[in-house]
Structures are given as structure tokens and as C-alpha cells.
Amino acid sequence: MAQVRGLGNIFKIEELKKKILFTLGIIIIYRIGAHIPIAGVNAAALAEFFKQRLAGSVFGLYDIFVGGALSRAAVFALGVMPHVSASIIMQLLTTTIPALERLHREGEHGRRVINRYTRYLTLVIAMIQGFGISMFLQSLRSPAGIPIVPNPGPGFTILTMITLGAGAVAAMWLGELISDYGVGNGISLLILVGSLDSIPYDFLNTINLLKTGGISPIAFIIFIALALFLTAAVVAFTEAQRRIPIQYAGRQIGRRIYRGATSYLPLTTATAGIIPIIFAQSVLMFPNTVATFFPSKFSELLNAYWRPGILYYDIPFALLIIFFAYFYTSVVINPKEMADNLQRVGAFIPGIRPGPRTAEYIDRILSRIILPSAIFYALVALTPWYIYKLLRIPFYFGGTRLLIIVGVSLDVMRQIESYLIMRQYDSLLKKGRLRSWRR
């Protein structure tokens, strides 16, 4: 209850109110850009093509993250995904290229240089994707036979590359503005906003089906209960930690001897986040995407049976999620570096020798906690499809959307709560006895 009362005081803190309003303003600008179409595209024909042909392809998955901007051929059709791709590539390169690894260890200066390289790579990826999308759009016709691009040619290709490249850079800039002057991680928040794009319409459609008798009230109640249970489970796993106790060695400063403090090293079970699910979906959706451009009986069978909710698709999907969870965690977390940092500050794990033994111990703990979280995330990714098969009600969030919504929302809530706690701490200093000595 105290936390609820604290959240009710959000707009009483002037600085926090400005940050929230600034964040909302940037989100509105981003959503406007997601509805402004590229010049020379028949948006209605493209939307019809997406709805009938690309809903279960890699393009459909990408469209979810950019809030439907790709199916509208909007200026922000690429969203912040080029920046996300560039960040992942730079993380992989940092672990393999010694020069980048040295930059990463240089602290703030090294991070600024790597961020600059990431921005350059974002522009390169956006231009390449813009070229691919321009060629893709020019080759399409709607199911009714209407060309998506009425006037194709080099002019349209160049215009699309420039527009989408500028849109991706602008989206990245908006995300960084939120991170610097708003609330939450800007890039993650823009992905969250895009993921929520179609949920209100889907929910209204479900309510209409409930009113017209297309869905039974019992099925709707079961659906709500399952949705709440799955959301609560995702919150619990997202917040779960494996805390390794650490001890700081005692120090002598002058004549005083300071006893060693006890703390812990938190290892989150969901270190890789949604990245394994995105990678696994991209790999398994690739055959369907290729089959879309080569219509045949085989492609019809592939699209009908190679999809979630079918056992021989779900098993490879779950195994790929587990594989990518281990792979990406090994890229993001370096046990040797963590062991070196502990040794550098005079900390150690009780009963474990500092150095390589500590690194081995941390690596062993990580290997044990990744498996259950990866299996749970695989279940989260697959459960919505089985809910649909059971109740015939689409689970709007989907596995990937649900993880994005929970993860980003918790991050924003933590930042808001930290502002509230800091404000309470300041007020205690002003009203307490510490003010009297200044008079």
C-alpha cells in the first residue's frame, strides 16, 4: 500500500513530472512517424498483402516490433530495430576483437567510442535494409493484383533508402533522448510502444465477439485467468535472482581498522531476455518467408504445417531458445571479468579461491540458472498458441510481446520508484536534525 501511495505522488515531484511528460511527447512523435507513409507506395494494397501473405513470416514478426509501421510502409518502418541489431553485433564483436575489448575496459571513454561505432553501424544496416525493402516493395502486388509501387525504378529505390535510413537514425535519436532526459530505457520503451499497437483493436474485437456470441463467457473468463497467471509468472521469473554471497576484506586506514562488509552478487535468471526467442523465431520463420515468394503446393503445405502450435515445429523452437539463451548469456556475461573485478576491489566468495576458481564457480552457477529460465521462456513463447487452440481466442500479447511488456514496464517502474525514494530521502534531510548545525 505504501508503494501505491508513493506512486500517487508522482506528479507532485516537478523533475519527475517533466521527465514523464517529455517521454510521452517523444512517444507521440514516434507514433506519428509510424503512420506517415513513404512517397510512392500504395499503402492500402500493402496492408492487404501483409494481412493475407506475411502475417506468419519474418516480416510479420518485424512489423510487431515497429508497431505496424512496416505494413504501412511508414517513415519509421524500420523503427529502432537497426540500432538493436547494431548493438547486438557490437556486443559480439567486443568479445572477439581485442581492440574493441580494450575499449570496453577503458570505462566511460571506451563506451562513448563504442556507442559512436554503434551509431555508424546503425546507419549502414538501415541503408542496407532500406535497399532490400525498396526492391521487395517494387516486386509486390496485392492479392487483387494492384502494384504496391505504381512507379518503380531507381528513383524510388534511392528515395526509400534515404527515407528509411533517416527514419531509423531519427528513431534511434528519439530513443536516446528518452534515456537521457526521460524515464526508462528509450530504445526498449519505443519497442514496447510498437508492440502495443494492435492490442486495443484486438481486445475490442474480442469484446464484440463476446457480445455477439462468437465466444462463450466461460471461455472468456478462462482466457482472462490464464492471461493473468502467465503475466504473473513472467514477472516472477523476470525478477528472480541467484544471489551469490560475497565478502569484502577488512582494511586498515591510519589507526582505524575497518571490518569487511558482507554483500551479494546478483545473477538474474533472465539475463538474455527476449533475444533467444527473437533469434529462434527468425530462424524458424525463414522457410515460410522464402516460400511466400515462390507460390506452390509445397509452400502452401509449409505455411499450413510449419508454424507454432504443431509439435514438430514447437520442439525445434524450444531447443533453439535454450541454445540461444546459453549463447547470448555467454556473450553478455564474462565470468572471468567478474572474478577479476571482485579481486580488484578486495572481494571474494566465501569458500572459493579468488581468480580462476571464482570464474569457474560463477560460470557453473550461470549454467544452472539459465536452463530453467530458458525452458520457461520457451513455454511462454508457445503457450499463447495452445490457448488459442483451446479457447479460440487470440492471446494478444503473444510470448514475445508479453516478455517485452513485462520487462520494460518493470524497468520504468523501478526508475520511477527510485525517484520517489530519493525524494523521500531528501525531505528527511531537510526536516531532520541535520539542518540545525548549518544555522
WOMOCOR-V864712 format. One record per residue. N is the residue number from 1. PSI is psi in whole degrees, -180 to 180 (none if undefined). NEAR is the number of other ideal C-beta (glycine too) atoms within 12 Angstrom. Layout:
BEGIN
n->N psi->PSI near->NEAR
n->N psi->PSI near->NEAR
END
This chain:
BEGIN
n->1 psi->-35 near->7
n->2 psi->-38 near->12
n->3 psi->-39 near->16
n->4 psi->-43 near->12
n->5 psi->-37 near->12
n->6 psi->-41 near->22
n->7 psi->-26 near->21
n->8 psi->-16 near->14
n->9 psi->13 near->22
n->10 psi->-48 near->27
n->11 psi->3 near->17
n->12 psi->-15 near->17
n->13 psi->112 near->26
n->14 psi->-45 near->14
n->15 psi->-44 near->21
n->16 psi->-39 near->28
n->17 psi->-43 near->20
n->18 psi->-40 near->18
n->19 psi->-42 near->29
n->20 psi->-44 near->27
n->21 psi->-38 near->20
n->22 psi->-43 near->25
n->23 psi->-44 near->33
n->24 psi->-38 near->21
n->25 psi->-43 near->19
n->26 psi->-39 near->33
n->27 psi->-41 near->33
n->28 psi->-44 near->17
n->29 psi->-43 near->26
n->30 psi->-42 near->40
n->31 psi->-32 near->28
n->32 psi->-44 near->21
n->33 psi->-25 near->36
n->34 psi->-4 near->37
n->35 psi->-1 near->25
n->36 psi->114 near->23
n->37 psi->156 near->31
n->38 psi->144 near->38
n->39 psi->138 near->23
n->40 psi->12 near->25
n->41 psi->135 near->38
n->42 psi->96 near->28
n->43 psi->-38 near->29
n->44 psi->-43 near->19
n->45 psi->-38 near->28
n->46 psi->-42 near->39
n->47 psi->-39 near->29
n->48 psi->-41 near->23
n->49 psi->-43 near->37
n->50 psi->-44 near->35
n->51 psi->-38 near->21
n->52 psi->-28 near->21
n->53 psi->-36 near->30
n->54 psi->13 near->33
n->55 psi->-38 near->27
n->56 psi->21 near->33
n->57 psi->-179 near->34
n->58 psi->-35 near->31
n->59 psi->-39 near->39
n->60 psi->-40 near->31
n->61 psi->-44 near->36
n->62 psi->-39 near->38
n->63 psi->-30 near->36
n->64 psi->-43 near->43
n->65 psi->-25 near->43
n->66 psi->15 near->44
n->67 psi->35 near->37
n->68 psi->5 near->35
n->69 psi->-30 near->44
n->70 psi->-42 near->44
n->71 psi->-18 near->40
n->72 psi->-6 near->36
n->73 psi->50 near->44
n->74 psi->171 near->38
n->75 psi->-37 near->36
n->76 psi->36 near->45
n->77 psi->-30 near->48
n->78 psi->-19 near->50
n->79 psi->-143 near->46
n->80 psi->7 near->45
n->81 psi->-36 near->40
n->82 psi->-37 near->42
n->83 psi->-39 near->42
n->84 psi->-44 near->38
n->85 psi->-43 near->32
n->86 psi->-40 near->33
n->87 psi->-42 near->31
n->88 psi->-42 near->32
n->89 psi->-42 near->25
n->90 psi->-35 near->32
n->91 psi->-42 near->30
n->92 psi->-42 near->21
n->93 psi->-33 near->22
n->94 psi->-32 near->30
n->95 psi->-12 near->23
n->96 psi->-25 near->15
n->97 psi->118 near->17
n->98 psi->-38 near->12
n->99 psi->-43 near->16
n->100 psi->-35 near->24
n->101 psi->-39 near->21
n->102 psi->-40 near->15
n->103 psi->-41 near->24
n->104 psi->-31 near->27
n->105 psi->-6 near->21
n->106 psi->-1 near->16
n->107 psi->-141 near->12
n->108 psi->-42 near->12
n->109 psi->-45 near->14
n->110 psi->-39 near->20
n->111 psi->-38 near->18
n->112 psi->-41 near->15
n->113 psi->-44 near->22
n->114 psi->-37 near->30
n->115 psi->-37 near->24
n->116 psi->-43 near->17
n->117 psi->-38 near->26
n->118 psi->-39 near->32
n->119 psi->-44 near->25
n->120 psi->-44 near->21
n->121 psi->-34 near->30
n->122 psi->-45 near->39
n->123 psi->-42 near->31
n->124 psi->-47 near->23
n->125 psi->-40 near->31
n->126 psi->-40 near->39
n->127 psi->-40 near->28
n->128 psi->-45 near->22
n->129 psi->-36 near->33
n->130 psi->-41 near->35
n->131 psi->-45 near->26
n->132 psi->-42 near->25
n->133 psi->-39 near->41
n->134 psi->-43 near->36
n->135 psi->-38 near->23
n->136 psi->-46 near->34
n->137 psi->-38 near->43
n->138 psi->-21 near->29
n->139 psi->-2 near->18
n->140 psi->152 near->33
n->141 psi->147 near->23
n->142 psi->163 near->25
n->143 psi->-24 near->19
n->144 psi->-1 near->13
n->145 psi->8 near->12
n->146 psi->130 near->19
n->147 psi->137 near->21
n->148 psi->-39 near->39
n->149 psi->105 near->33
n->150 psi->-34 near->20
n->151 psi->77 near->17
n->152 psi->165 near->23
n->153 psi->-180 near->15
n->154 psi->-35 near->14
n->155 psi->-44 near->16
n->156 psi->-39 near->31
n->157 psi->-47 near->27
n->158 psi->-44 near->19
n->159 psi->-41 near->28
n->160 psi->-43 near->39
n->161 psi->-46 near->30
n->162 psi->-44 near->23
n->163 psi->-49 near->35
n->164 psi->-37 near->45
n->165 psi->-46 near->32
n->166 psi->-38 near->27
n->167 psi->-41 near->43
n->168 psi->-41 near->45
n->169 psi->-40 near->34
n->170 psi->-41 near->33
n->171 psi->-41 near->47
n->172 psi->-43 near->39
n->173 psi->-42 near->27
n->174 psi->-41 near->36
n->175 psi->-41 near->41
n->176 psi->-33 near->26
n->177 psi->-41 near->27
n->178 psi->-44 near->38
n->179 psi->-37 near->28
n->180 psi->-39 near->18
n->181 psi->-4 near->20
n->182 psi->-149 near->34
n->183 psi->130 near->37
n->184 psi->174 near->36
n->185 psi->118 near->31
n->186 psi->-45 near->35
n->187 psi->-46 near->40
n->188 psi->-38 near->34
n->189 psi->-39 near->38
n->190 psi->-35 near->47
n->191 psi->-41 near->41
n->192 psi->-46 near->40
n->193 psi->-41 near->43
n->194 psi->-38 near->44
n->195 psi->-26 near->38
n->196 psi->1 near->30
n->197 psi->-52 near->32
n->198 psi->-5 near->28
n->199 psi->-43 near->27
n->200 psi->-41 near->12
n->201 psi->-41 near->15
n->202 psi->-41 near->21
n->203 psi->-41 near->22
n->204 psi->-38 near->14
n->205 psi->-40 near->19
n->206 psi->-42 near->27
n->207 psi->-41 near->20
n->208 psi->-40 near->14
n->209 psi->-37 near->22
n->210 psi->-40 near->23
n->211 psi->-37 near->13
n->212 psi->-2 near->11
n->213 psi->6 near->11
n->214 psi->-23 near->17
n->215 psi->134 near->24
n->216 psi->147 near->16
n->217 psi->-37 near->17
n->218 psi->-44 near->13
n->219 psi->-37 near->22
n->220 psi->-41 near->24
n->221 psi->-43 near->16
n->222 psi->-40 near->20
n->223 psi->-47 near->31
n->224 psi->-42 near->24
n->225 psi->-44 near->16
n->226 psi->-39 near->26
n->227 psi->-44 near->32
n->228 psi->-43 near->16
n->229 psi->-44 near->18
n->230 psi->-39 near->34
n->231 psi->-43 near->29
n->232 psi->-39 near->17
n->233 psi->-40 near->25
n->234 psi->-41 near->39
n->235 psi->-44 near->22
n->236 psi->-45 near->19
n->237 psi->-35 near->31
n->238 psi->-36 near->33
n->239 psi->-12 near->21
n->240 psi->142 near->22
n->241 psi->152 near->19
n->242 psi->108 near->24
n->243 psi->117 near->17
n->244 psi->120 near->31
n->245 psi->136 near->21
n->246 psi->151 near->31
n->247 psi->131 near->24
n->248 psi->134 near->23
n->249 psi->149 near->21
n->250 psi->151 near->16
n->251 psi->152 near->15
n->252 psi->118 near->11
n->253 psi->110 near->8
n->254 psi->-128 near->7
n->255 psi->-4 near->6
n->256 psi->141 near->9
n->257 psi->120 near->11
n->258 psi->127 near->14
n->259 psi->150 near->12
n->260 psi->138 near->18
n->261 psi->158 near->16
n->262 psi->133 near->18
n->263 psi->-161 near->19
n->264 psi->157 near->18
n->265 psi->109 near->31
n->266 psi->126 near->20
n->267 psi->113 near->30
n->268 psi->141 near->25
n->269 psi->-25 near->30
n->270 psi->51 near->36
n->271 psi->-42 near->35
n->272 psi->-17 near->37
n->273 psi->-138 near->36
n->274 psi->-2 near->42
n->275 psi->-45 near->35
n->276 psi->-38 near->42
n->277 psi->-43 near->46
n->278 psi->-45 near->37
n->279 psi->-46 near->33
n->280 psi->-43 near->38
n->281 psi->-41 near->40
n->282 psi->-42 near->29
n->283 psi->-47 near->23
n->284 psi->-24 near->34
n->285 psi->-12 near->35
n->286 psi->-45 near->22
n->287 psi->-40 near->25
n->288 psi->-38 near->34
n->289 psi->-44 near->28
n->290 psi->-41 near->19
n->291 psi->-25 near->27
n->292 psi->-33 near->29
n->293 psi->-4 near->22
n->294 psi->76 near->15
n->295 psi->131 near->16
n->296 psi->176 near->13
n->297 psi->-36 near->11
n->298 psi->-43 near->16
n->299 psi->-35 near->21
n->300 psi->-42 near->16
n->301 psi->-39 near->15
n->302 psi->-46 near->26
n->303 psi->-27 near->29
n->304 psi->-34 near->16
n->305 psi->-18 near->19
n->306 psi->78 near->28
n->307 psi->162 near->28
n->308 psi->150 near->35
n->309 psi->-5 near->25
n->310 psi->135 near->20
n->311 psi->-46 near->17
n->312 psi->-3 near->15
n->313 psi->-40 near->29
n->314 psi->-36 near->27
n->315 psi->-51 near->17
n->316 psi->-34 near->23
n->317 psi->-47 near->37
n->318 psi->-41 near->32
n->319 psi->-38 near->21
n->320 psi->-38 near->32
n->321 psi->-43 near->42
n->322 psi->-43 near->31
n->323 psi->-49 near->25
n->324 psi->-28 near->35
n->325 psi->-45 near->40
n->326 psi->-42 near->29
n->327 psi->-49 near->25
n->328 psi->-35 near->32
n->329 psi->-38 near->35
n->330 psi->-26 near->24
n->331 psi->-43 near->25
n->332 psi->-40 near->29
n->333 psi->127 near->31
n->334 psi->102 near->23
n->335 psi->-36 near->30
n->336 psi->-42 near->22
n->337 psi->-40 near->21
n->338 psi->-41 near->30
n->339 psi->-40 near->30
n->340 psi->-40 near->19
n->341 psi->-40 near->23
n->342 psi->-44 near->32
n->343 psi->-34 near->24
n->344 psi->-35 near->17
n->345 psi->9 near->20
n->346 psi->29 near->18
n->347 psi->155 near->29
n->348 psi->159 near->29
n->349 psi->124 near->32
n->350 psi->129 near->20
n->351 psi->-4 near->13
n->352 psi->130 near->27
n->353 psi->135 near->16
n->354 psi->155 near->27
n->355 psi->-137 near->21
n->356 psi->-36 near->16
n->357 psi->-38 near->20
n->358 psi->-42 near->32
n->359 psi->-42 near->26
n->360 psi->-39 near->20
n->361 psi->-45 near->31
n->362 psi->-41 near->34
n->363 psi->-39 near->27
n->364 psi->-40 near->19
n->365 psi->-43 near->30
n->366 psi->-44 near->32
n->367 psi->-33 near->24
n->368 psi->-35 near->19
n->369 psi->-18 near->31
n->370 psi->-40 near->35
n->371 psi->-53 near->22
n->372 psi->-37 near->19
n->373 psi->-37 near->39
n->374 psi->-41 near->39
n->375 psi->-42 near->22
n->376 psi->-43 near->31
n->377 psi->-35 near->45
n->378 psi->-41 near->33
n->379 psi->-40 near->28
n->380 psi->-40 near->45
n->381 psi->-30 near->43
n->382 psi->-28 near->37
n->383 psi->-43 near->32
n->384 psi->-34 near->33
n->385 psi->-37 near->26
n->386 psi->-30 near->23
n->387 psi->-41 near->32
n->388 psi->-42 near->26
n->389 psi->-33 near->19
n->390 psi->-45 near->17
n->391 psi->-10 near->29
n->392 psi->31 near->19
n->393 psi->122 near->32
n->394 psi->133 near->27
n->395 psi->104 near->35
n->396 psi->-41 near->32
n->397 psi->-38 near->33
n->398 psi->168 near->37
n->399 psi->-48 near->43
n->400 psi->-46 near->42
n->401 psi->-44 near->40
n->402 psi->-42 near->41
n->403 psi->-38 near->43
n->404 psi->-48 near->39
n->405 psi->-47 near->34
n->406 psi->-49 near->33
n->407 psi->-48 near->37
n->408 psi->-40 near->33
n->409 psi->-42 near->30
n->410 psi->-38 near->29
n->411 psi->-44 near->28
n->412 psi->-42 near->33
n->413 psi->-38 near->24
n->414 psi->-42 near->20
n->415 psi->-43 near->28
n->416 psi->-42 near->31
n->417 psi->-37 near->24
n->418 psi->-38 near->20
n->419 psi->-42 near->31
n->420 psi->-43 near->29
n->421 psi->-41 near->21
n->422 psi->-39 near->18
n->423 psi->-40 near->23
n->424 psi->-38 near->21
n->425 psi->-42 near->15
n->426 psi->-41 near->17
n->427 psi->-34 near->17
n->428 psi->-39 near->14
n->429 psi->-37 near->16
n->430 psi->-35 near->14
n->431 psi->-13 near->12
n->432 psi->-171 near->13
n->433 psi->-15 near->11
n->434 psi->-16 near->14
n->435 psi->-26 near->13
n->436 psi->-31 near->10
n->437 psi->-15 near->8
n->438 psi->-15 near->9
n->439 psi->none near->6
END
